[in-house]
């Protein structure tokens, strides 16, 4: 079987990050061809013939940015994937992370994206829903998983009618907060069986984060912004193989294997 072709949509806008390096490492380890497209700075969008799978990254800033420019191209790509899949047995796939997830929610009108009162930062439990436990892709996933959560915006107030019209499903919810009266943010959606999006960072690498956050200057910035207790908790959770390594192994790599299996059966 030929290698999968993966289009990596870079939403970082040249903002320093670890996510892009982690995604490239995962794709390299899983023996696929990939090409990076700079969406937010150069309005680069792949043609449908250029990929089997899109991996669309997280990124900084507001998901409402770019409504009149590159976001139109991004939204059209999502629509084109859906149209293609209705008419072809060989499907196109997309895995959307954080910022990309938020933009897809807005495009499909599946709920509200609201600015948080404070930035979410850390490694938090994420809970799989009843539907997630029934899905072929996530049914063997334990709950909760632990994932890097870094966001200033979040999805709330799902549009039930739009969910029903699209037959979309909620896959993940944020951690349970019994002392907080606000609704739990939606952390993952199956937009279609071929388009999955999550509001966390399953690409995150524990060893890389330990090294990155051990830098004295970065450590001081995190402590100033979030407190010593938060910094210590993040570093402690990075030591556990059943947290980030488990999450990293069970998302993008499994999605790639799922596509390879389906292609091999065509």
C-alpha positions as protocol buffer text, in pm:
chain_id: "A"
residue {
  index: 1
  type: UNK
  ca { x: 0 y: 0 z: 0 }
}
residue {
  index: 2
  type: UNK
  ca { x: 121 y: 351 z: -83 }
}
residue {
  index: 3
  type: UNK
  ca { x: 198 y: 591 z: 199 }
}
residue {
  index: 4
  type: UNK
  ca { x: -79 y: 823 z: 313 }
}
residue {
  index: 5
  type: UNK
  ca { x: -50 y: 1186 z: 206 }
}
residue {
  index: 6
  type: UNK
  ca { x: -112 y: 1426 z: 494 }
}
residue {
  index: 7
  type: UNK
  ca { x: -171 y: 1800 z: 466 }
}
residue {
  index: 8
  type: UNK
  ca { x: -67 y: 1977 z: 786 }
}
residue {
  index: 9
  type: UNK
  ca { x: -254 y: 2307 z: 817 }
}
residue {
  index: 10
  type: UNK
  ca { x: -36 y: 2543 z: 1021 }
}
residue {
  index: 11
  type: UNK
  ca { x: -257 y: 2776 z: 1225 }
}
residue {
  index: 12
  type: UNK
  ca { x: 19 y: 2905 z: 1453 }
}
residue {
  index: 13
  type: UNK
  ca { x: 79 y: 3231 z: 1263 }
}
residue {
  index: 14
  type: UNK
  ca { x: 454 y: 3202 z: 1337 }
}
residue {
  index: 15
  type: UNK
  ca { x: 376 y: 3196 z: 1711 }
}
residue {
  index: 16
  type: UNK
  ca { x: 644 y: 2994 z: 1899 }
}
residue {
  index: 17
  type: UNK
  ca { x: 501 y: 2653 z: 1985 }
}
residue {
  index: 18
  type: UNK
  ca { x: 577 y: 2287 z: 2038 }
}
residue {
  index: 19
  type: UNK
  ca { x: 269 y: 2155 z: 1862 }
}
residue {
  index: 20
  type: UNK
  ca { x: 401 y: 2170 z: 1507 }
}
residue {
  index: 21
  type: UNK
  ca { x: 719 y: 1982 z: 1597 }
}
residue {
  index: 22
  type: UNK
  ca { x: 517 y: 1718 z: 1781 }
}
residue {
  index: 23
  type: UNK
  ca { x: 283 y: 1670 z: 1485 }
}
residue {
  index: 24
  type: UNK
  ca { x: 576 y: 1635 z: 1244 }
}
residue {
  index: 25
  type: UNK
  ca { x: 738 y: 1379 z: 1475 }
}
residue {
  index: 26
  type: UNK
  ca { x: 416 y: 1175 z: 1496 }
}
residue {
  index: 27
  type: UNK
  ca { x: 371 y: 1177 z: 1118 }
}
residue {
  index: 28
  type: UNK
  ca { x: 734 y: 1081 z: 1061 }
}
residue {
  index: 29
  type: UNK
  ca { x: 710 y: 795 z: 1310 }
}
residue {
  index: 30
  type: UNK
  ca { x: 395 y: 670 z: 1136 }
}
residue {
  index: 31
  type: UNK
  ca { x: 562 y: 662 z: 794 }
}
residue {
  index: 32
  type: UNK
  ca { x: 339 y: 901 z: 599 }
}
residue {
  index: 33
  type: UNK
  ca { x: 414 y: 1172 z: 346 }
}
residue {
  index: 34
  type: UNK
  ca { x: 327 y: 1519 z: 468 }
}
residue {
  index: 35
  type: UNK
  ca { x: 338 y: 1881 z: 355 }
}
residue {
  index: 36
  type: UNK
  ca { x: 283 y: 2191 z: 570 }
}
residue {
  index: 37
  type: UNK
  ca { x: 50 y: 2470 z: 455 }
}
residue {
  index: 38
  type: UNK
  ca { x: 79 y: 2814 z: 618 }
}
residue {
  index: 39
  type: UNK
  ca { x: -290 y: 2901 z: 637 }
}
residue {
  index: 40
  type: UNK
  ca { x: -312 y: 3214 z: 851 }
}
residue {
  index: 41
  type: UNK
  ca { x: -15 y: 3403 z: 705 }
}
residue {
  index: 42
  type: UNK
  ca { x: -13 y: 3293 z: 341 }
}
residue {
  index: 43
  type: UNK
  ca { x: -371 y: 3166 z: 288 }
}
residue {
  index: 44
  type: UNK
  ca { x: -226 y: 2832 z: 175 }
}
residue {
  index: 45
  type: UNK
  ca { x: -490 y: 2560 z: 141 }
}
residue {
  index: 46
  type: UNK
  ca { x: -434 y: 2216 z: -17 }
}
residue {
  index: 47
  type: UNK
  ca { x: -627 y: 2085 z: -309 }
}
residue {
  index: 48
  type: UNK
  ca { x: -841 y: 1778 z: -243 }
}
residue {
  index: 49
  type: UNK
  ca { x: -613 y: 1575 z: -468 }
}
residue {
  index: 50
  type: UNK
  ca { x: -312 y: 1660 z: -250 }
}
residue {
  index: 51
  type: UNK
  ca { x: -408 y: 1467 z: 63 }
}
residue {
  index: 52
  type: UNK
  ca { x: -580 y: 1170 z: 222 }
}
residue {
  index: 53
  type: UNK
  ca { x: -578 y: 1328 z: 569 }
}
residue {
  index: 54
  type: UNK
  ca { x: -572 y: 1686 z: 694 }
}
residue {
  index: 55
  type: UNK
  ca { x: -420 y: 1753 z: 1037 }
}
residue {
  index: 56
  type: UNK
  ca { x: -512 y: 2109 z: 1132 }
}
residue {
  index: 57
  type: UNK
  ca { x: -322 y: 2258 z: 1425 }
}
residue {
  index: 58
  type: UNK
  ca { x: -396 y: 2473 z: 1724 }
}
residue {
  index: 59
  type: UNK
  ca { x: -293 y: 2835 z: 1731 }
}
residue {
  index: 60
  type: UNK
  ca { x: -312 y: 3163 z: 1918 }
}
residue {
  index: 61
  type: UNK
  ca { x: -575 y: 3434 z: 1913 }
}
residue {
  index: 62
  type: UNK
  ca { x: -942 y: 3457 z: 1836 }
}
residue {
  index: 63
  type: UNK
  ca { x: -1122 y: 3196 z: 1623 }
}
residue {
  index: 64
  type: UNK
  ca { x: -1321 y: 3488 z: 1477 }
}
residue {
  index: 65
  type: UNK
  ca { x: -1010 y: 3630 z: 1310 }
}
residue {
  index: 66
  type: UNK
  ca { x: -983 y: 3595 z: 934 }
}
residue {
  index: 67
  type: UNK
  ca { x: -1355 y: 3571 z: 860 }
}
residue {
  index: 68
  type: UNK
  ca { x: -1313 y: 3761 z: 533 }
}
residue {
  index: 69
  type: UNK
  ca { x: -983 y: 3611 z: 418 }
}
residue {
  index: 70
  type: UNK
  ca { x: -818 y: 3276 z: 484 }
}
residue {
  index: 71
  type: UNK
  ca { x: -1101 y: 3143 z: 700 }
}
residue {
  index: 72
  type: UNK
  ca { x: -1330 y: 3137 z: 396 }
}
residue {
  index: 73
  type: UNK
  ca { x: -1078 y: 2911 z: 225 }
}
residue {
  index: 74
  type: UNK
  ca { x: -1052 y: 2692 z: 536 }
}
residue {
  index: 75
  type: UNK
  ca { x: -1431 y: 2661 z: 563 }
}
residue {
  index: 76
  type: UNK
  ca { x: -1459 y: 2575 z: 194 }
}
residue {
  index: 77
  type: UNK
  ca { x: -1204 y: 2297 z: 243 }
}
residue {
  index: 78
  type: UNK
  ca { x: -1419 y: 2142 z: 517 }
}
residue {
  index: 79
  type: UNK
  ca { x: -1726 y: 2164 z: 294 }
}
residue {
  index: 80
  type: UNK
  ca { x: -1535 y: 2015 z: 1 }
}
residue {
  index: 81
  type: UNK
  ca { x: -1426 y: 1718 z: 214 }
}
residue {
  index: 82
  type: UNK
  ca { x: -1787 y: 1650 z: 311 }
}
residue {
  index: 83
  type: UNK
  ca { x: -1910 y: 1680 z: -49 }
}
residue {
  index: 84
  type: UNK
  ca { x: -1630 y: 1452 z: -172 }
}
residue {
  index: 85
  type: UNK
  ca { x: -1713 y: 1190 z: 89 }
}
residue {
  index: 86
  type: UNK
  ca { x: -2077 y: 1180 z: -14 }
}
residue {
  index: 87
  type: UNK
  ca { x: -1975 y: 1092 z: -368 }
}
residue {
  index: 88
  type: UNK
  ca { x: -1667 y: 871 z: -333 }
}
residue {
  index: 89
  type: UNK
  ca { x: -1590 y: 542 z: -163 }
}
residue {
  index: 90
  type: UNK
  ca { x: -1233 y: 652 z: -90 }
}
residue {
  index: 91
  type: UNK
  ca { x: -1289 y: 911 z: 179 }
}
residue {
  index: 92
  type: UNK
  ca { x: -1090 y: 1219 z: 275 }
}
residue {
  index: 93
  type: UNK
  ca { x: -1026 y: 1268 z: 649 }
}
residue {
  index: 94
  type: UNK
  ca { x: -955 y: 1558 z: 882 }
}
residue {
  index: 95
  type: UNK
  ca { x: -830 y: 1580 z: 1240 }
}
residue {
  index: 96
  type: UNK
  ca { x: -880 y: 1927 z: 1390 }
}
residue {
  index: 97
  type: UNK
  ca { x: -695 y: 2052 z: 1699 }
}
residue {
  index: 98
  type: UNK
  ca { x: -794 y: 2336 z: 1935 }
}
residue {
  index: 99
  type: UNK
  ca { x: -808 y: 2657 z: 1724 }
}
residue {
  index: 100
  type: UNK
  ca { x: -907 y: 2455 z: 1417 }
}
residue {
  index: 101
  type: UNK
  ca { x: -1178 y: 2279 z: 1619 }
}
residue {
  index: 102
  type: UNK
  ca { x: -1321 y: 2616 z: 1725 }
}
residue {
  index: 103
  type: UNK
  ca { x: -1331 y: 2742 z: 1367 }
}
residue {
  index: 104
  type: UNK
  ca { x: -1513 y: 2429 z: 1252 }
}
residue {
  index: 105
  type: UNK
  ca { x: -1770 y: 2472 z: 1530 }
}
residue {
  index: 106
  type: UNK
  ca { x: -1833 y: 2828 z: 1412 }
}
residue {
  index: 107
  type: UNK
  ca { x: -1851 y: 2727 z: 1046 }
}
residue {
  index: 108
  type: UNK
  ca { x: -2105 y: 2452 z: 1108 }
}
residue {
  index: 109
  type: UNK
  ca { x: -2294 y: 2662 z: 1367 }
}
residue {
  index: 110
  type: UNK
  ca { x: -2277 y: 2381 z: 1621 }
}
residue {
  index: 111
  type: UNK
  ca { x: -2250 y: 2604 z: 1928 }
}
residue {
  index: 112
  type: UNK
  ca { x: -2109 y: 2919 z: 2077 }
}
residue {
  index: 113
  type: UNK
  ca { x: -1739 y: 2992 z: 2107 }
}
residue {
  index: 114
  type: UNK
  ca { x: -1692 y: 3223 z: 2404 }
}
residue {
  index: 115
  type: UNK
  ca { x: -1385 y: 3381 z: 2556 }
}
residue {
  index: 116
  type: UNK
  ca { x: -1293 y: 3229 z: 2890 }
}
residue {
  index: 117
  type: UNK
  ca { x: -1267 y: 3438 z: 3206 }
}
residue {
  index: 118
  type: UNK
  ca { x: -908 y: 3317 z: 3239 }
}
residue {
  index: 119
  type: UNK
  ca { x: -671 y: 3112 z: 3026 }
}
residue {
  index: 120
  type: UNK
  ca { x: -692 y: 2737 z: 3069 }
}
residue {
  index: 121
  type: UNK
  ca { x: -342 y: 2605 z: 3117 }
}
residue {
  index: 122
  type: UNK
  ca { x: -228 y: 2266 z: 3238 }
}
residue {
  index: 123
  type: UNK
  ca { x: -274 y: 1893 z: 3202 }
}
residue {
  index: 124
  type: UNK
  ca { x: -634 y: 1814 z: 3285 }
}
residue {
  index: 125
  type: UNK
  ca { x: -869 y: 1516 z: 3276 }
}
residue {
  index: 126
  type: UNK
  ca { x: -1095 y: 1497 z: 2970 }
}
residue {
  index: 127
  type: UNK
  ca { x: -1403 y: 1275 z: 2988 }
}
residue {
  index: 128
  type: UNK
  ca { x: -1534 y: 1065 z: 2702 }
}
residue {
  index: 129
  type: UNK
  ca { x: -1912 y: 1075 z: 2646 }
}
residue {
  index: 130
  type: UNK
  ca { x: -2152 y: 782 z: 2617 }
}
residue {
  index: 131
  type: UNK
  ca { x: -2146 y: 822 z: 2239 }
}
residue {
  index: 132
  type: UNK
  ca { x: -1768 y: 826 z: 2242 }
}
residue {
  index: 133
  type: UNK
  ca { x: -1771 y: 493 z: 2423 }
}
residue {
  index: 134
  type: UNK
  ca { x: -1991 y: 351 z: 2147 }
}
residue {
  index: 135
  type: UNK
  ca { x: -1785 y: 483 z: 1855 }
}
residue {
  index: 136
  type: UNK
  ca { x: -1548 y: 250 z: 1674 }
}
residue {
  index: 137
  type: UNK
  ca { x: -1261 y: 491 z: 1713 }
}
residue {
  index: 138
  type: UNK
  ca { x: -1284 y: 574 z: 2084 }
}
residue {
  index: 139
  type: UNK
  ca { x: -1479 y: 286 z: 2241 }
}
residue {
  index: 140
  type: UNK
  ca { x: -1166 y: 126 z: 2392 }
}
residue {
  index: 141
  type: UNK
  ca { x: -1033 y: 456 z: 2526 }
}
residue {
  index: 142
  type: UNK
  ca { x: -1027 y: 479 z: 2902 }
}
residue {
  index: 143
  type: UNK
  ca { x: -1186 y: 776 z: 3075 }
}
residue {
  index: 144
  type: UNK
  ca { x: -1075 y: 1020 z: 3179 }
}
residue {
  index: 145
  type: UNK
  ca { x: -773 y: 1072 z: 2963 }
}
residue {
  index: 146
  type: UNK
  ca { x: -526 y: 1346 z: 3050 }
}
residue {
  index: 147
  type: UNK
  ca { x: -438 y: 1609 z: 2791 }
}
residue {
  index: 148
  type: UNK
  ca { x: -269 y: 1945 z: 2754 }
}
residue {
  index: 149
  type: UNK
  ca { x: -531 y: 2217 z: 2770 }
}
residue {
  index: 150
  type: UNK
  ca { x: -429 y: 2567 z: 2663 }
}
residue {
  index: 151
  type: UNK
  ca { x: -713 y: 2793 z: 2552 }
}
residue {
  index: 152
  type: UNK
  ca { x: -859 y: 3138 z: 2590 }
}
residue {
  index: 153
  type: UNK
  ca { x: -1180 y: 3039 z: 2411 }
}
residue {
  index: 154
  type: UNK
  ca { x: -1414 y: 2744 z: 2450 }
}
residue {
  index: 155
  type: UNK
  ca { x: -1723 y: 2583 z: 2302 }
}
residue {
  index: 156
  type: UNK
  ca { x: -2044 y: 2597 z: 2506 }
}
residue {
  index: 157
  type: UNK
  ca { x: -2421 y: 2598 z: 2444 }
}
residue {
  index: 158
  type: UNK
  ca { x: -2442 y: 2339 z: 2165 }
}
residue {
  index: 159
  type: UNK
  ca { x: -2693 y: 2404 z: 1887 }
}
residue {
  index: 160
  type: UNK
  ca { x: -2898 y: 2085 z: 1914 }
}
residue {
  index: 161
  type: UNK
  ca { x: -3081 y: 2140 z: 1584 }
}
residue {
  index: 162
  type: UNK
  ca { x: -2753 y: 2189 z: 1394 }
}
residue {
  index: 163
  type: UNK
  ca { x: -2609 y: 1877 z: 1561 }
}
residue {
  index: 164
  type: UNK
  ca { x: -2911 y: 1675 z: 1450 }
}
residue {
  index: 165
  type: UNK
  ca { x: -2910 y: 1814 z: 1096 }
}
residue {
  index: 166
  type: UNK
  ca { x: -2542 y: 1726 z: 1056 }
}
residue {
  index: 167
  type: UNK
  ca { x: -2565 y: 1408 z: 1263 }
}
residue {
  index: 168
  type: UNK
  ca { x: -2265 y: 1535 z: 1461 }
}
residue {
  index: 169
  type: UNK
  ca { x: -2183 y: 1383 z: 1800 }
}
residue {
  index: 170
  type: UNK
  ca { x: -2018 y: 1511 z: 2117 }
}
residue {
  index: 171
  type: UNK
  ca { x: -1715 y: 1294 z: 2199 }
}
residue {
  index: 172
  type: UNK
  ca { x: -1548 y: 1464 z: 2497 }
}
residue {
  index: 173
  type: UNK
  ca { x: -1632 y: 1702 z: 2781 }
}
residue {
  index: 174
  type: UNK
  ca { x: -1399 y: 1901 z: 3003 }
}
residue {
  index: 175
  type: UNK
  ca { x: -1312 y: 1799 z: 3357 }
}
residue {
  index: 176
  type: UNK
  ca { x: -1590 y: 1778 z: 3616 }
}
residue {
  index: 177
  type: UNK
  ca { x: -1596 y: 2093 z: 3831 }
}
residue {
  index: 178
  type: UNK
  ca { x: -1855 y: 2039 z: 4107 }
}
residue {
  index: 179
  type: UNK
  ca { x: -1797 y: 2382 z: 4259 }
}
residue {
  index: 180
  type: UNK
  ca { x: -1840 y: 2569 z: 3929 }
}
residue {
  index: 181
  type: UNK
  ca { x: -2197 y: 2635 z: 3817 }
}
residue {
  index: 182
  type: UNK
  ca { x: -2111 y: 2709 z: 3453 }
}
residue {
  index: 183
  type: UNK
  ca { x: -2168 y: 2433 z: 3198 }
}
residue {
  index: 184
  type: UNK
  ca { x: -1878 y: 2209 z: 3102 }
}
residue {
  index: 185
  type: UNK
  ca { x: -1707 y: 2299 z: 2777 }
}
residue {
  index: 186
  type: UNK
  ca { x: -1735 y: 2057 z: 2486 }
}
residue {
  index: 187
  type: UNK
  ca { x: -1389 y: 1917 z: 2420 }
}
residue {
  index: 188
  type: UNK
  ca { x: -1440 y: 1697 z: 2115 }
}
residue {
  index: 189
  type: UNK
  ca { x: -1685 y: 1642 z: 1830 }
}
residue {
  index: 190
  type: UNK
  ca { x: -1736 y: 1391 z: 1554 }
}
residue {
  index: 191
  type: UNK
  ca { x: -1847 y: 1639 z: 1288 }
}
residue {
  index: 192
  type: UNK
  ca { x: -1879 y: 1349 z: 1046 }
}
residue {
  index: 193
  type: UNK
  ca { x: -1731 y: 998 z: 1070 }
}
residue {
  index: 194
  type: UNK
  ca { x: -1432 y: 1131 z: 872 }
}
residue {
  index: 195
  type: UNK
  ca { x: -1388 y: 1469 z: 1046 }
}
residue {
  index: 196
  type: UNK
  ca { x: -1292 y: 1462 z: 1413 }
}
residue {
  index: 197
  type: UNK
  ca { x: -1205 y: 1768 z: 1622 }
}
residue {
  index: 198
  type: UNK
  ca { x: -1079 y: 1814 z: 1977 }
}
residue {
  index: 199
  type: UNK
  ca { x: -1037 y: 2119 z: 2202 }
}
residue {
  index: 200
  type: UNK
  ca { x: -713 y: 1992 z: 2357 }
}
residue {
  index: 201
  type: UNK
  ca { x: -367 y: 1890 z: 2238 }
}
residue {
  index: 202
  type: UNK
  ca { x: -333 y: 1514 z: 2185 }
}
residue {
  index: 203
  type: UNK
  ca { x: -6 y: 1573 z: 1997 }
}
residue {
  index: 204
  type: UNK
  ca { x: 171 y: 1697 z: 2313 }
}
residue {
  index: 205
  type: UNK
  ca { x: 492 y: 1517 z: 2405 }
}
residue {
  index: 206
  type: UNK
  ca { x: 567 y: 1471 z: 2776 }
}
residue {
  index: 207
  type: UNK
  ca { x: 946 y: 1465 z: 2747 }
}
residue {
  index: 208
  type: UNK
  ca { x: 951 y: 1771 z: 2524 }
}
residue {
  index: 209
  type: UNK
  ca { x: 727 y: 1961 z: 2764 }
}
residue {
  index: 210
  type: UNK
  ca { x: 944 y: 1867 z: 3064 }
}
residue {
  index: 211
  type: UNK
  ca { x: 1248 y: 2006 z: 2886 }
}
residue {
  index: 212
  type: UNK
  ca { x: 1062 y: 2316 z: 2765 }
}
residue {
  index: 213
  type: UNK
  ca { x: 911 y: 2402 z: 3104 }
}
residue {
  index: 214
  type: UNK
  ca { x: 1234 y: 2333 z: 3293 }
}
residue {
  index: 215
  type: UNK
  ca { x: 1392 y: 2640 z: 3136 }
}
residue {
  index: 216
  type: UNK
  ca { x: 1425 y: 2893 z: 3418 }
}
residue {
  index: 217
  type: UNK
  ca { x: 1284 y: 3186 z: 3223 }
}
residue {
  index: 218
  type: UNK
  ca { x: 978 y: 2990 z: 3107 }
}
residue {
  index: 219
  type: UNK
  ca { x: 930 y: 2847 z: 3457 }
}
residue {
  index: 220
  type: UNK
  ca { x: 925 y: 3198 z: 3605 }
}
residue {
  index: 221
  type: UNK
  ca { x: 673 y: 3316 z: 3346 }
}
residue {
  index: 222
  type: UNK
  ca { x: 440 y: 3023 z: 3415 }
}
residue {
  index: 223
  type: UNK
  ca { x: 462 y: 3073 z: 3791 }
}
residue {
  index: 224
  type: UNK
  ca { x: 396 y: 3446 z: 3753 }
}
residue {
  index: 225
  type: UNK
  ca { x: 93 y: 3380 z: 3533 }
}
residue {
  index: 226
  type: UNK
  ca { x: -56 y: 3069 z: 3696 }
}
residue {
  index: 227
  type: UNK
  ca { x: 112 y: 3019 z: 4033 }
}
residue {
  index: 228
  type: UNK
  ca { x: 363 y: 2772 z: 4171 }
}
residue {
  index: 229
  type: UNK
  ca { x: 97 y: 2511 z: 4252 }
}
residue {
  index: 230
  type: UNK
  ca { x: -15 y: 2494 z: 3886 }
}
residue {
  index: 231
  type: UNK
  ca { x: 345 y: 2471 z: 3765 }
}
residue {
  index: 232
  type: UNK
  ca { x: 425 y: 2193 z: 4012 }
}
residue {
  index: 233
  type: UNK
  ca { x: 109 y: 1998 z: 3916 }
}
residue {
  index: 234
  type: UNK
  ca { x: 194 y: 2020 z: 3545 }
}
residue {
  index: 235
  type: UNK
  ca { x: 550 y: 1898 z: 3604 }
}
residue {
  index: 236
  type: UNK
  ca { x: 424 y: 1617 z: 3826 }
}
residue {
  index: 237
  type: UNK
  ca { x: 176 y: 1493 z: 3565 }
}
residue {
  index: 238
  type: UNK
  ca { x: 447 y: 1495 z: 3300 }
}
residue {
  index: 239
  type: UNK
  ca { x: 619 y: 1217 z: 3494 }
}
residue {
  index: 240
  type: UNK
  ca { x: 330 y: 972 z: 3445 }
}
residue {
  index: 241
  type: UNK
  ca { x: 338 y: 742 z: 3141 }
}
residue {
  index: 242
  type: UNK
  ca { x: -36 y: 680 z: 3172 }
}
residue {
  index: 243
  type: UNK
  ca { x: -118 y: 1046 z: 3104 }
}
residue {
  index: 244
  type: UNK
  ca { x: 27 y: 1235 z: 2805 }
}
residue {
  index: 245
  type: UNK
  ca { x: 203 y: 937 z: 2639 }
}
residue {
  index: 246
  type: UNK
  ca { x: -124 y: 741 z: 2650 }
}
residue {
  index: 247
  type: UNK
  ca { x: -314 y: 1032 z: 2493 }
}
residue {
  index: 248
  type: UNK
  ca { x: -51 y: 1094 z: 2228 }
}
residue {
  index: 249
  type: UNK
  ca { x: -56 y: 727 z: 2125 }
}
residue {
  index: 250
  type: UNK
  ca { x: -435 y: 705 z: 2098 }
}
residue {
  index: 251
  type: UNK
  ca { x: -531 y: 994 z: 1872 }
}
residue {
  index: 252
  type: UNK
  ca { x: -337 y: 1094 z: 1559 }
}
residue {
  index: 253
  type: UNK
  ca { x: -151 y: 758 z: 1528 }
}
residue {
  index: 254
  type: UNK
  ca { x: -476 y: 562 z: 1569 }
}
residue {
  index: 255
  type: UNK
  ca { x: -652 y: 790 z: 1320 }
}
residue {
  index: 256
  type: UNK
  ca { x: -376 y: 720 z: 1068 }
}
residue {
  index: 257
  type: UNK
  ca { x: -403 y: 344 z: 1125 }
}
residue {
  index: 258
  type: UNK
  ca { x: -781 y: 361 z: 1086 }
}
residue {
  index: 259
  type: UNK
  ca { x: -746 y: 532 z: 747 }
}
residue {
  index: 260
  type: UNK
  ca { x: -477 y: 289 z: 631 }
}
residue {
  index: 261
  type: UNK
  ca { x: -700 y: -4 z: 723 }
}
residue {
  index: 262
  type: UNK
  ca { x: -999 y: 141 z: 540 }
}
residue {
  index: 263
  type: UNK
  ca { x: -791 y: 215 z: 230 }
}
residue {
  index: 264
  type: UNK
  ca { x: -650 y: -137 z: 231 }
}
residue {
  index: 265
  type: UNK
  ca { x: -1004 y: -278 z: 221 }
}
residue {
  index: 266
  type: UNK
  ca { x: -1114 y: -74 z: -83 }
}
